[in-house]
């Protein structure tokens, strides 16, 4: 009775199976020879087997169909068809290389060797292994169809890598896509994208090879996921530097050749921006290697990208030059307004702004057109010398720190201050 019920259950539509089971279970109340527990256990075991057989008979095995197609190319007819296919493929690639336009020749040259070499190896090596299987009348350690499939997968991965590299070499396309202006940044970005793309294709190719040799897709997915998590934890620092290097390519806070200043590090000129670290040449010619993750969390000063360099000075004049200060400031302001190296679009300030203990101070504030440090120093020196000439021509002079001592009142002449004054007067010629 159990087997009969199972057969009926398999033939029953899926939506009506619940009703059928309930009625069969209730019918066992009137049967003394059948145990409900035995019925349920037998039903579960036999139905699972029957359902598996039914599904395998109704659902096509995609992997098996693929292997059957590959087995066809290991027969004599298949070898003939494969040879014709290789000849046609070679002819198409030759014509595309010779008469193609734009990227046609580039595509043909990049995929010709991988496809022709990989497909021909898969075809003829698989046929040779198949003949060995027939001669030995036993299966080899590796099935010939699996070897052929693996060679095809490797050929496709190789062709994909070559094609990606060829397209990346089209610098004008990358420049239009990312708006890269600096050729050095463009070269570094191309190298980065090439390596990321190559690693991705290699990983996918290895996963496809694992599936080809019998590893289930679920196992491959779990293996890749676990490997990715483990690699992320084990190479956390490396990943941070890599991602920071990737960020540098897109944000471009500096380029090779720029002079930068990073807090807690010496200033220097950027020589090389790498994946993991950036090499800086300090002013004493020492190489300094800074991990890229530092630039993600530390402020960076790039003086080379300034619009201007500032000249700011406080010039101290004597108190006796107070009547001349207005004329001096006027002449210095006129000097800056007519100087060819001073940016007239920026602020130009020349003002008497401070009473000091030993001097009256004049502020000079302006910007040069150049951002080159050496040129800025030359311009600043020239401006300072011209200001000194203006002050001297006006009859003024620069002040220095001094202290005036006065004797205390109601003291006779015999006191330390008076003696000091007498000594100074008597030795004035020696000073």
C-alpha positions as CSV (number, residue, x, y, z in Angstrom):
1,X,0.0,0.0,0.0
2,X,2.9,2.3,0.8
3,X,4.4,2.0,-2.7
4,X,1.1,2.5,-4.3
5,X,0.5,5.7,-2.4
6,X,4.0,7.0,-3.4
7,X,3.3,6.3,-7.0
8,X,0.0,8.2,-6.8
9,X,1.7,11.1,-5.0
10,X,4.4,11.5,-7.7
11,X,1.7,11.6,-10.4
12,X,-0.4,14.0,-8.5
13,X,0.0,17.7,-9.4
14,X,2.0,19.7,-6.9
15,X,-1.0,21.8,-5.8
16,X,-3.2,18.7,-5.0
17,X,-0.5,16.8,-3.2
18,X,-1.4,18.2,0.2
19,X,-5.0,17.2,-0.1
20,X,-4.0,13.8,-1.3
21,X,-1.7,13.2,1.7
22,X,-4.4,14.3,4.1
23,X,-7.0,11.9,2.7
24,X,-4.5,9.0,2.6
25,X,-3.5,9.7,6.2
26,X,-7.1,9.7,7.3
27,X,-7.8,6.5,5.4
28,X,-5.3,4.7,7.6
29,X,-7.6,5.0,10.5
30,X,-9.8,2.3,9.0
31,X,-6.8,0.0,8.2
32,X,-5.5,-2.2,11.0
33,X,-2.5,-3.6,9.0
34,X,-0.8,-0.2,8.4
35,X,1.0,1.9,10.9
36,X,0.9,5.6,10.5
37,X,4.5,6.2,11.6
38,X,5.8,3.5,9.2
39,X,3.7,5.0,6.4
40,X,5.1,8.5,6.9
41,X,8.8,7.3,7.1
42,X,8.3,5.1,4.0
43,X,6.6,7.9,2.2
44,X,9.4,10.4,2.9
45,X,12.2,8.0,1.8
46,X,10.5,6.7,-1.3
47,X,9.1,10.0,-2.4
48,X,12.5,11.7,-2.2
49,X,14.0,9.1,-4.5
50,X,11.1,9.2,-6.9
51,X,11.1,13.0,-7.1
52,X,14.9,13.0,-7.8
53,X,14.4,10.5,-10.6
54,X,11.5,12.5,-12.0
55,X,13.4,15.8,-11.9
56,X,16.5,14.2,-13.5
57,X,14.4,12.8,-16.3
58,X,12.5,16.1,-16.9
59,X,15.3,18.7,-16.4
60,X,18.2,18.8,-18.9
61,X,21.7,18.6,-17.5
62,X,23.4,21.7,-19.0
63,X,26.9,20.5,-18.0
64,X,26.3,17.2,-19.6
65,X,25.0,18.8,-22.8
66,X,28.2,20.9,-22.9
67,X,30.4,17.9,-22.4
68,X,28.5,16.1,-25.2
69,X,29.1,19.0,-27.5
70,X,32.8,18.9,-26.7
71,X,32.9,15.1,-27.2
72,X,31.6,15.7,-30.7
73,X,34.8,17.7,-31.6
74,X,36.8,14.6,-30.5
75,X,35.4,12.6,-33.3
76,X,36.6,12.6,-36.9
77,X,33.7,14.7,-38.0
78,X,34.2,17.1,-35.1
79,X,37.9,17.4,-36.0
80,X,37.0,18.4,-39.5
81,X,34.4,20.9,-38.4
82,X,36.8,22.4,-35.8
83,X,39.6,22.7,-38.4
84,X,37.3,24.5,-40.8
85,X,36.2,26.8,-37.9
86,X,39.8,27.6,-37.1
87,X,40.5,28.4,-40.7
88,X,37.5,30.7,-41.0
89,X,38.4,32.4,-37.7
90,X,42.0,33.0,-38.9
91,X,40.7,34.4,-42.2
92,X,38.3,36.8,-40.4
93,X,41.0,38.1,-38.1
94,X,43.5,38.6,-41.0
95,X,40.9,40.6,-42.9
96,X,39.9,42.6,-39.8
97,X,43.6,43.4,-39.2
98,X,44.2,44.4,-42.8
99,X,41.0,46.2,-43.7
100,X,39.5,47.1,-40.4
101,X,38.9,50.7,-39.3
102,X,39.4,52.4,-35.9
103,X,39.9,49.7,-33.3
104,X,39.4,46.8,-35.7
105,X,43.1,46.0,-36.3
106,X,43.8,46.5,-32.6
107,X,41.2,44.0,-31.6
108,X,42.4,41.5,-34.3
109,X,46.0,41.7,-33.2
110,X,45.2,41.3,-29.5
111,X,43.0,38.3,-29.7
112,X,44.5,36.4,-32.7
113,X,47.2,34.5,-31.0
114,X,45.2,33.5,-27.8
115,X,42.2,32.3,-29.7
116,X,44.0,30.5,-32.5
117,X,46.6,28.9,-30.2
118,X,44.1,28.1,-27.4
119,X,41.3,26.7,-29.7
120,X,43.7,24.6,-31.8
121,X,45.3,23.2,-28.6
122,X,41.9,22.3,-27.2
123,X,40.8,20.7,-30.4
124,X,43.8,18.6,-31.3
125,X,45.1,17.8,-27.8
126,X,41.6,16.8,-26.7
127,X,41.4,14.5,-29.8
128,X,44.8,13.0,-28.9
129,X,43.7,12.3,-25.3
130,X,40.5,10.8,-26.5
131,X,42.4,8.4,-28.8
132,X,44.6,7.4,-25.8
133,X,41.4,6.7,-23.8
134,X,40.1,4.5,-26.6
135,X,43.5,2.6,-26.9
136,X,43.8,2.1,-23.2
137,X,40.0,1.2,-22.9
138,X,40.0,3.1,-19.7
139,X,39.6,6.6,-18.5
140,X,42.7,8.7,-18.0
141,X,43.2,10.6,-14.7
142,X,41.8,13.7,-16.4
143,X,39.0,13.4,-18.8
144,X,39.8,14.6,-22.3
145,X,36.7,16.7,-22.6
146,X,37.7,18.5,-19.3
147,X,41.1,19.3,-20.7
148,X,39.6,20.7,-23.9
149,X,37.2,22.9,-21.9
150,X,40.1,24.1,-19.7
151,X,42.1,25.1,-22.7
152,X,39.2,27.0,-24.2
153,X,38.6,28.8,-20.9
154,X,42.3,29.8,-20.6
155,X,42.3,31.0,-24.2
156,X,39.3,33.2,-23.6
157,X,40.8,34.6,-20.4
158,X,44.1,35.3,-22.2
159,X,42.2,37.0,-25.1
160,X,40.2,39.1,-22.7
161,X,43.3,40.3,-20.9
162,X,45.0,41.2,-24.2
163,X,41.9,43.0,-25.4
164,X,41.6,45.0,-22.2
165,X,45.2,46.1,-22.3
166,X,44.9,47.1,-26.0
167,X,41.9,49.3,-25.3
168,X,43.5,50.9,-22.3
169,X,46.4,51.9,-24.5
170,X,44.0,54.2,-26.3
171,X,45.0,57.1,-24.2
172,X,42.7,59.6,-25.9
173,X,39.7,57.5,-24.8
174,X,40.8,57.4,-21.2
175,X,41.6,61.1,-21.3
176,X,38.1,61.9,-22.5
177,X,36.5,59.5,-20.0
178,X,38.4,60.7,-16.9
179,X,39.5,64.2,-18.2
180,X,43.2,63.4,-17.5
181,X,45.3,66.4,-18.3
182,X,48.7,65.4,-17.0
183,X,50.4,62.7,-19.2
184,X,52.1,61.3,-16.1
185,X,48.8,60.9,-14.3
186,X,47.4,59.3,-17.4
187,X,50.2,56.7,-17.5
188,X,49.9,55.9,-13.8
189,X,46.1,55.6,-14.1
190,X,46.4,53.3,-17.2
191,X,48.8,51.0,-15.3
192,X,46.5,50.9,-12.3
193,X,43.4,50.0,-14.4
194,X,45.4,47.4,-16.4
195,X,46.5,45.6,-13.2
196,X,43.0,45.6,-11.6
197,X,41.4,44.3,-14.8
198,X,44.1,41.6,-15.2
199,X,43.7,40.4,-11.6
200,X,39.9,40.3,-12.0
201,X,40.1,38.2,-15.3
202,X,42.6,35.8,-13.7
203,X,40.3,35.2,-10.7
204,X,37.3,34.6,-12.9
205,X,39.3,32.2,-15.2
206,X,40.5,30.2,-12.2
207,X,36.9,29.9,-10.9
208,X,35.8,28.7,-14.3
209,X,38.6,26.1,-14.4
210,X,37.5,24.8,-11.0
211,X,34.0,24.4,-12.2
212,X,35.3,22.6,-15.3
213,X,37.2,20.0,-13.2
214,X,34.1,19.1,-11.2
215,X,34.0,21.6,-8.4
216,X,30.4,22.8,-7.8
217,X,29.5,26.4,-8.3
218,X,28.4,26.8,-4.7
219,X,31.7,25.5,-3.4
220,X,33.6,27.9,-5.8
221,X,31.5,30.8,-4.7
222,X,32.0,30.0,-1.0
223,X,35.8,29.5,-1.6
224,X,36.1,32.9,-3.4
225,X,34.0,34.6,-0.7
226,X,36.0,33.1,2.1
227,X,39.3,33.9,0.4
228,X,38.1,37.5,-0.2
229,X,37.2,37.9,3.5
230,X,40.4,36.4,4.7
231,X,42.5,38.4,2.3
232,X,40.7,41.5,3.4
233,X,41.6,40.9,7.1
234,X,45.1,39.7,6.4
235,X,46.0,42.5,4.1
236,X,44.1,45.3,5.7
237,X,47.0,47.7,5.7
238,X,47.9,46.8,2.1
239,X,44.3,47.3,1.1
240,X,44.1,50.7,2.8
241,X,47.3,51.8,0.9
242,X,46.0,50.4,-2.3
243,X,42.6,52.2,-2.0
244,X,44.3,55.4,-1.0
245,X,46.6,55.1,-4.0
246,X,43.5,54.6,-6.2
247,X,42.0,57.8,-4.6
248,X,45.2,59.7,-5.4
249,X,44.7,59.0,-9.1
250,X,41.2,60.4,-9.1
251,X,41.5,63.3,-6.7
252,X,45.1,64.3,-7.7
253,X,46.0,66.5,-4.7
254,X,49.5,66.4,-6.2
255,X,51.4,65.1,-9.2
256,X,54.9,63.9,-9.9
257,X,57.2,66.8,-9.8
258,X,55.2,68.8,-7.3
259,X,56.7,70.2,-4.1
260,X,54.4,69.1,-1.2
261,X,54.4,69.5,2.5
262,X,53.0,66.8,4.7
263,X,52.7,67.3,8.5
264,X,55.2,65.2,10.6
265,X,57.2,64.7,7.4
266,X,59.9,66.7,5.7
267,X,59.0,68.7,2.6
268,X,60.1,67.4,-0.7
269,X,59.4,66.9,-4.4
270,X,57.2,64.0,-5.5
271,X,59.2,61.6,-7.6
272,X,56.9,58.5,-7.9
273,X,53.3,57.8,-7.0
274,X,52.9,54.0,-6.6
275,X,50.3,51.6,-5.6
276,X,51.5,51.2,-2.0
277,X,53.6,54.2,-1.2
278,X,54.7,57.6,-2.7
279,X,58.4,58.4,-3.0
280,X,59.4,62.0,-2.1
281,X,62.8,63.5,-2.5
282,X,63.6,65.9,0.4
283,X,65.6,69.0,0.0
284,X,68.7,67.3,1.4
285,X,68.2,64.7,-1.4
286,X,67.1,61.9,0.9
287,X,64.4,59.6,-0.5
288,X,61.3,59.5,1.7
289,X,58.7,56.7,1.2
290,X,55.3,57.6,2.6
291,X,52.4,55.0,2.7
292,X,49.5,56.2,0.6
293,X,47.1,55.7,3.5
294,X,48.8,58.7,5.2
295,X,47.5,61.0,2.6
296,X,43.9,60.0,3.3
297,X,44.1,61.2,6.9
298,X,46.8,63.9,6.9
299,X,46.5,67.4,5.5
300,X,48.7,68.0,2.4
301,X,50.1,71.4,1.4
302,X,50.9,71.8,-2.3
303,X,52.6,75.2,-2.7
304,X,53.2,74.5,-6.4
305,X,49.5,74.9,-7.0
306,X,49.2,78.4,-5.4
307,X,47.9,81.2,-7.6
308,X,50.4,83.6,-6.1
309,X,53.1,84.0,-3.5
310,X,52.8,86.6,-0.8
311,X,55.2,89.3,0.3
312,X,54.5,90.4,3.9
313,X,56.9,92.5,5.9
314,X,56.9,94.9,8.9
315,X,59.4,97.7,8.4
316,X,60.5,99.6,11.5
317,X,61.4,103.3,11.2
318,X,62.7,105.7,13.8
319,X,60.3,107.9,15.8
320,X,62.1,111.0,14.4
321,X,60.9,109.8,11.0
322,X,57.3,110.3,11.9
323,X,56.9,113.5,9.8
324,X,58.2,111.5,6.7
325,X,56.1,108.4,7.2
326,X,53.2,109.6,4.9
327,X,55.6,110.3,2.0
328,X,57.4,107.1,2.5
329,X,54.2,105.0,2.5
330,X,53.0,106.8,-0.6
331,X,56.2,106.2,-2.5
332,X,56.3,102.5,-1.5
333,X,52.7,102.0,-2.6
334,X,53.5,103.6,-5.9
335,X,56.5,101.3,-6.3
336,X,54.3,98.2,-5.8
337,X,51.5,99.4,-8.1
338,X,54.0,99.9,-11.0
339,X,56.2,96.8,-10.4
340,X,55.9,94.3,-13.3
341,X,56.2,91.2,-11.1
342,X,53.5,92.3,-8.5
343,X,50.0,91.0,-9.2
344,X,47.8,94.1,-9.5
345,X,44.6,92.0,-9.2
346,X,45.5,91.1,-5.6
347,X,45.6,93.3,-2.5
348,X,48.4,95.8,-2.2
349,X,48.6,97.4,1.3
350,X,51.2,99.8,2.5
351,X,50.3,101.5,5.8
352,X,51.7,102.9,9.0
353,X,50.1,100.4,11.5
354,X,51.9,100.1,14.8
355,X,53.6,102.1,17.6
356,X,56.4,100.0,18.9
357,X,58.6,100.6,22.0
358,X,61.6,101.7,19.8
359,X,60.1,102.3,16.4
360,X,57.1,103.1,14.3
361,X,56.2,100.2,12.0
362,X,55.0,100.2,8.4
363,X,53.3,97.2,6.9
364,X,54.0,96.0,3.3
365,X,51.5,93.4,1.9
366,X,51.3,92.2,-1.7
367,X,51.5,89.2,-4.0
368,X,53.8,88.2,-6.8
369,X,52.7,86.8,-10.1
370,X,55.1,83.8,-9.9
371,X,54.7,80.8,-7.6
372,X,58.2,79.5,-8.1
373,X,60.0,79.8,-4.8
374,X,63.4,80.9,-6.2
375,X,61.8,83.6,-8.4
376,X,59.7,84.8,-5.5
377,X,62.8,85.2,-3.4
378,X,64.5,87.3,-6.1
379,X,61.4,89.5,-6.5
380,X,61.1,90.0,-2.7
381,X,64.8,91.0,-2.4
382,X,64.4,93.5,-5.2
383,X,61.3,95.0,-3.6
384,X,63.0,95.3,-0.2
385,X,66.1,97.0,-1.6
386,X,63.9,99.5,-3.5
387,X,62.0,100.2,-0.3
388,X,65.3,100.8,1.6
389,X,66.3,103.3,-1.1
390,X,62.9,105.1,-0.8
391,X,63.4,105.4,3.0
392,X,66.9,106.8,2.7
393,X,66.1,109.2,0.0
394,X,63.3,110.6,2.2
395,X,65.8,111.2,4.9
396,X,64.6,108.5,7.2
397,X,66.4,105.4,8.6
398,X,65.5,102.1,10.1
399,X,65.1,101.7,13.8
400,X,66.7,99.2,16.1
401,X,65.9,98.2,19.7
402,X,67.3,100.6,22.2
403,X,66.8,101.6,25.8
404,X,67.3,105.2,27.2
405,X,68.4,105.6,30.8
406,X,67.5,108.7,32.9
407,X,69.0,109.5,36.3
408,X,66.7,109.4,39.3
409,X,65.6,112.8,40.5
410,X,66.9,114.5,43.7
411,X,70.2,112.7,43.6
412,X,73.6,114.2,43.7
413,X,76.0,113.8,40.9
414,X,77.8,111.0,42.7
415,X,75.5,108.2,41.8
416,X,75.9,105.1,39.6
417,X,73.8,106.5,36.7
418,X,75.8,109.8,36.7
419,X,79.1,107.9,36.8
420,X,78.0,105.7,34.0
421,X,77.0,108.8,31.9
422,X,80.4,110.4,32.6
423,X,82.2,107.3,31.6
424,X,80.3,107.1,28.4
425,X,81.0,110.7,27.5
426,X,84.7,110.3,28.3
427,X,84.9,107.2,26.2
428,X,82.6,108.3,23.3
429,X,85.6,108.3,21.0
430,X,86.2,104.6,21.7
431,X,82.6,103.6,20.9
